[in-house]
Amino acid sequence: MSPEEMLDSVVDRESFLAFVRALIDDREEAERMERDEPERYQWGGALSWQNSEISMFLEAALQDFEPGPFHQPEGSPSWKMFAEFLYFGKIYE
């Protein structure tokens, strides 16, 4: 199952860890695809990965979680919130 498909089912530590494992597998597959066809992915990463470097990944994740006009963070952290943070690091530009 893809990280996208798992996101809504993250409710506890176990499901969060399963999500993280899926995200790792997803990134490894994207890296393989990008190595095999570099021209195809020169303007955007495979499997919707927009941020391949850790600094870019974390910056993108923060963008969605900073308070702003379109987002007010939840009051209490949850396993799903942690998963969403990581997921936004993947897709947010």
Rosetta constraint file for C-alpha pairs under 8 A:
AtomPair CA 1 CA 5 HARMONIC 6.29 0.50
AtomPair CA 1 CA 6 HARMONIC 6.78 0.50
AtomPair CA 1 CA 22 HARMONIC 7.30 0.50
AtomPair CA 2 CA 6 HARMONIC 6.37 0.50
AtomPair CA 2 CA 22 HARMONIC 6.30 0.50
AtomPair CA 2 CA 23 HARMONIC 7.60 0.50
AtomPair CA 2 CA 26 HARMONIC 7.23 0.50
AtomPair CA 3 CA 7 HARMONIC 6.04 0.50
AtomPair CA 3 CA 19 HARMONIC 5.93 0.50
AtomPair CA 3 CA 20 HARMONIC 7.90 0.50
AtomPair CA 3 CA 22 HARMONIC 5.57 0.50
AtomPair CA 3 CA 23 HARMONIC 5.54 0.50
AtomPair CA 3 CA 26 HARMONIC 7.47 0.50
AtomPair CA 3 CA 87 HARMONIC 7.69 0.50
AtomPair CA 4 CA 87 HARMONIC 7.96 0.50
AtomPair CA 6 CA 10 HARMONIC 6.76 0.50
AtomPair CA 6 CA 19 HARMONIC 6.26 0.50
AtomPair CA 7 CA 19 HARMONIC 7.05 0.50
AtomPair CA 7 CA 80 HARMONIC 7.17 0.50
AtomPair CA 7 CA 83 HARMONIC 6.76 0.50
AtomPair CA 7 CA 84 HARMONIC 7.08 0.50
AtomPair CA 8 CA 80 HARMONIC 7.36 0.50
AtomPair CA 9 CA 15 HARMONIC 7.08 0.50
AtomPair CA 9 CA 80 HARMONIC 7.92 0.50
AtomPair CA 10 CA 15 HARMONIC 4.99 0.50
AtomPair CA 10 CA 16 HARMONIC 5.40 0.50
AtomPair CA 10 CA 19 HARMONIC 7.24 0.50
AtomPair CA 10 CA 79 HARMONIC 6.33 0.50
AtomPair CA 10 CA 80 HARMONIC 5.02 0.50
AtomPair CA 10 CA 83 HARMONIC 7.18 0.50
AtomPair CA 11 CA 15 HARMONIC 6.24 0.50
AtomPair CA 11 CA 16 HARMONIC 7.10 0.50
AtomPair CA 11 CA 78 HARMONIC 7.66 0.50
AtomPair CA 11 CA 79 HARMONIC 5.74 0.50
AtomPair CA 11 CA 80 HARMONIC 5.85 0.50
AtomPair CA 12 CA 16 HARMONIC 6.08 0.50
AtomPair CA 12 CA 79 HARMONIC 5.60 0.50
AtomPair CA 12 CA 80 HARMONIC 7.75 0.50
AtomPair CA 13 CA 17 HARMONIC 6.15 0.50
AtomPair CA 13 CA 79 HARMONIC 6.56 0.50
AtomPair CA 14 CA 18 HARMONIC 6.29 0.50
AtomPair CA 15 CA 19 HARMONIC 6.14 0.50
AtomPair CA 16 CA 20 HARMONIC 6.25 0.50
AtomPair CA 16 CA 79 HARMONIC 6.08 0.50
AtomPair CA 16 CA 80 HARMONIC 7.17 0.50
AtomPair CA 16 CA 82 HARMONIC 7.91 0.50
AtomPair CA 16 CA 83 HARMONIC 6.43 0.50
AtomPair CA 17 CA 21 HARMONIC 6.18 0.50
AtomPair CA 18 CA 22 HARMONIC 6.24 0.50
AtomPair CA 19 CA 23 HARMONIC 6.14 0.50
AtomPair CA 19 CA 83 HARMONIC 7.10 0.50
AtomPair CA 20 CA 24 HARMONIC 6.19 0.50
AtomPair CA 20 CA 83 HARMONIC 7.52 0.50
AtomPair CA 21 CA 25 HARMONIC 6.26 0.50
AtomPair CA 22 CA 26 HARMONIC 6.00 0.50
AtomPair CA 23 CA 27 HARMONIC 6.17 0.50
AtomPair CA 23 CA 87 HARMONIC 7.95 0.50
AtomPair CA 24 CA 28 HARMONIC 6.17 0.50
AtomPair CA 25 CA 29 HARMONIC 6.16 0.50
AtomPair CA 26 CA 30 HARMONIC 6.20 0.50
AtomPair CA 26 CA 47 HARMONIC 7.47 0.50
AtomPair CA 27 CA 31 HARMONIC 6.11 0.50
AtomPair CA 27 CA 49 HARMONIC 7.51 0.50
AtomPair CA 28 CA 32 HARMONIC 6.30 0.50
AtomPair CA 29 CA 33 HARMONIC 6.23 0.50
AtomPair CA 30 CA 34 HARMONIC 6.04 0.50
AtomPair CA 30 CA 45 HARMONIC 7.14 0.50
AtomPair CA 30 CA 46 HARMONIC 4.90 0.50
AtomPair CA 30 CA 47 HARMONIC 5.84 0.50
AtomPair CA 30 CA 49 HARMONIC 7.37 0.50
AtomPair CA 31 CA 35 HARMONIC 6.12 0.50
AtomPair CA 31 CA 46 HARMONIC 7.49 0.50
AtomPair CA 32 CA 36 HARMONIC 6.18 0.50
AtomPair CA 33 CA 37 HARMONIC 6.11 0.50
AtomPair CA 33 CA 38 HARMONIC 7.97 0.50
AtomPair CA 33 CA 46 HARMONIC 6.52 0.50
AtomPair CA 34 CA 38 HARMONIC 5.11 0.50
AtomPair CA 34 CA 40 HARMONIC 7.66 0.50
AtomPair CA 34 CA 41 HARMONIC 5.93 0.50
AtomPair CA 34 CA 45 HARMONIC 7.05 0.50
AtomPair CA 34 CA 46 HARMONIC 6.29 0.50
AtomPair CA 37 CA 41 HARMONIC 6.80 0.50
AtomPair CA 38 CA 42 HARMONIC 5.99 0.50
AtomPair CA 41 CA 45 HARMONIC 5.35 0.50
AtomPair CA 41 CA 46 HARMONIC 6.27 0.50
AtomPair CA 44 CA 48 HARMONIC 7.43 0.50
AtomPair CA 44 CA 49 HARMONIC 7.23 0.50
AtomPair CA 44 CA 50 HARMONIC 6.11 0.50
AtomPair CA 45 CA 49 HARMONIC 4.72 0.50
AtomPair CA 45 CA 50 HARMONIC 5.50 0.50
AtomPair CA 45 CA 51 HARMONIC 7.63 0.50
AtomPair CA 45 CA 52 HARMONIC 7.78 0.50
AtomPair CA 48 CA 90 HARMONIC 7.27 0.50
AtomPair CA 48 CA 91 HARMONIC 6.09 0.50
AtomPair CA 49 CA 90 HARMONIC 5.08 0.50
AtomPair CA 49 CA 91 HARMONIC 5.74 0.50
AtomPair CA 50 CA 90 HARMONIC 5.80 0.50
AtomPair CA 50 CA 91 HARMONIC 5.41 0.50
AtomPair CA 50 CA 92 HARMONIC 6.62 0.50
AtomPair CA 50 CA 93 HARMONIC 6.10 0.50
AtomPair CA 51 CA 56 HARMONIC 5.51 0.50
AtomPair CA 51 CA 57 HARMONIC 4.95 0.50
AtomPair CA 51 CA 60 HARMONIC 7.68 0.50
AtomPair CA 51 CA 89 HARMONIC 6.84 0.50
AtomPair CA 51 CA 90 HARMONIC 5.84 0.50
AtomPair CA 51 CA 91 HARMONIC 7.37 0.50
AtomPair CA 51 CA 92 HARMONIC 7.87 0.50
AtomPair CA 51 CA 93 HARMONIC 7.43 0.50
AtomPair CA 52 CA 56 HARMONIC 7.10 0.50
AtomPair CA 52 CA 57 HARMONIC 6.60 0.50
AtomPair CA 52 CA 90 HARMONIC 7.98 0.50
AtomPair CA 53 CA 57 HARMONIC 6.03 0.50
AtomPair CA 54 CA 58 HARMONIC 6.06 0.50
AtomPair CA 55 CA 59 HARMONIC 6.12 0.50
AtomPair CA 56 CA 60 HARMONIC 6.09 0.50
AtomPair CA 56 CA 89 HARMONIC 7.77 0.50
AtomPair CA 57 CA 61 HARMONIC 6.23 0.50
AtomPair CA 57 CA 89 HARMONIC 4.50 0.50
AtomPair CA 57 CA 90 HARMONIC 6.35 0.50
AtomPair CA 58 CA 62 HARMONIC 6.16 0.50
AtomPair CA 58 CA 89 HARMONIC 5.80 0.50
AtomPair CA 59 CA 63 HARMONIC 6.32 0.50
AtomPair CA 59 CA 89 HARMONIC 7.27 0.50
AtomPair CA 60 CA 64 HARMONIC 7.09 0.50
AtomPair CA 60 CA 88 HARMONIC 6.52 0.50
AtomPair CA 60 CA 89 HARMONIC 4.87 0.50
AtomPair CA 60 CA 90 HARMONIC 7.68 0.50
AtomPair CA 60 CA 91 HARMONIC 7.94 0.50
AtomPair CA 60 CA 92 HARMONIC 5.38 0.50
AtomPair CA 60 CA 93 HARMONIC 6.27 0.50
AtomPair CA 61 CA 65 HARMONIC 6.84 0.50
AtomPair CA 61 CA 85 HARMONIC 5.33 0.50
AtomPair CA 61 CA 86 HARMONIC 6.28 0.50
AtomPair CA 61 CA 87 HARMONIC 7.44 0.50
AtomPair CA 61 CA 88 HARMONIC 4.87 0.50
AtomPair CA 61 CA 89 HARMONIC 4.00 0.50
AtomPair CA 61 CA 90 HARMONIC 7.68 0.50
AtomPair CA 61 CA 92 HARMONIC 7.06 0.50
AtomPair CA 62 CA 66 HARMONIC 5.95 0.50
AtomPair CA 62 CA 85 HARMONIC 7.37 0.50
AtomPair CA 62 CA 89 HARMONIC 7.73 0.50
AtomPair CA 63 CA 92 HARMONIC 7.91 0.50
AtomPair CA 64 CA 71 HARMONIC 7.25 0.50
AtomPair CA 64 CA 85 HARMONIC 7.69 0.50
AtomPair CA 64 CA 88 HARMONIC 6.90 0.50
AtomPair CA 64 CA 92 HARMONIC 7.87 0.50
AtomPair CA 65 CA 71 HARMONIC 7.22 0.50
AtomPair CA 65 CA 72 HARMONIC 7.82 0.50
AtomPair CA 65 CA 73 HARMONIC 6.28 0.50
AtomPair CA 65 CA 85 HARMONIC 7.21 0.50
AtomPair CA 66 CA 71 HARMONIC 7.49 0.50
AtomPair CA 66 CA 72 HARMONIC 7.81 0.50
AtomPair CA 66 CA 73 HARMONIC 7.40 0.50
AtomPair CA 67 CA 71 HARMONIC 5.69 0.50
AtomPair CA 67 CA 72 HARMONIC 5.12 0.50
AtomPair CA 67 CA 73 HARMONIC 6.25 0.50
AtomPair CA 68 CA 72 HARMONIC 6.40 0.50
AtomPair CA 77 CA 81 HARMONIC 6.16 0.50
AtomPair CA 77 CA 82 HARMONIC 7.47 0.50
AtomPair CA 78 CA 82 HARMONIC 6.50 0.50
AtomPair CA 79 CA 83 HARMONIC 6.36 0.50
AtomPair CA 80 CA 84 HARMONIC 6.09 0.50
AtomPair CA 81 CA 85 HARMONIC 6.15 0.50
AtomPair CA 82 CA 86 HARMONIC 6.52 0.50
AtomPair CA 83 CA 87 HARMONIC 6.12 0.50
AtomPair CA 84 CA 88 HARMONIC 6.02 0.50
AtomPair CA 85 CA 89 HARMONIC 6.52 0.50
AtomPair CA 86 CA 90 HARMONIC 6.82 0.50
AtomPair CA 87 CA 91 HARMONIC 6.66 0.50
AtomPair CA 88 CA 92 HARMONIC 5.32 0.50
